[in-house]
Amino acid sequence: MRTVGSHAPRKYGTIAAATQKLINDVGGLKEAEAACERGKTVLHDYADPHKPDRSMPVHIVQILEREAGTHPVTEHLAAEAGLLVIEVPPETTDLEWLAHISRVSKEFSDVLRKTYEFLEDDGVIDTDEARFLLKEIDENLMVLADMREAVRRRLGTAE
């Protein structure tokens, strides 16, 4: 498997990083090429931050996201529009309530701790720190989505 960006990782929170993640989630350039019938060079260019005019067409995003079972480009575009995409976990998720509380608490605590550390330094959150916090917050939201789905399912079984 040849992944995109192994020598020059893209910055988290950019369209290039989302595109890179999508191609990697499919299994790499070779697998993406087979799934969408685009050449490896073209696919690599879609994820190249130095080629912003080479954006991946929407129908290719759909094909690859379906193949990967993940939605990094859709999530990125939603965030750019001020929206949030939260994947509803499969119904097989059945954590105990205390486990939900523990996971949510830990993730939120991580966000608060790192924010405090970044601010303690110089009172400012710079671009790299913001990128790190964005990833931590996204992880926190996924944990909350899992708990939300458990609560929603509970409502579905109530009389």
Secondary structure, DSSP 8 states (H G I E B T S, - for coil): ---TTSSS---TTSHHHHHHHHHHHHTSHHHHHHHH---HHHHHHHT-TT-TT----HHHHHHHHHHHT--HHHHHHHHHTT--------TT----HHHHHHHHHHHHHHHHHHHHHHHHHHS---HHHHHHHHHHHHHHHHHHHHHHHHHHHHHHH--
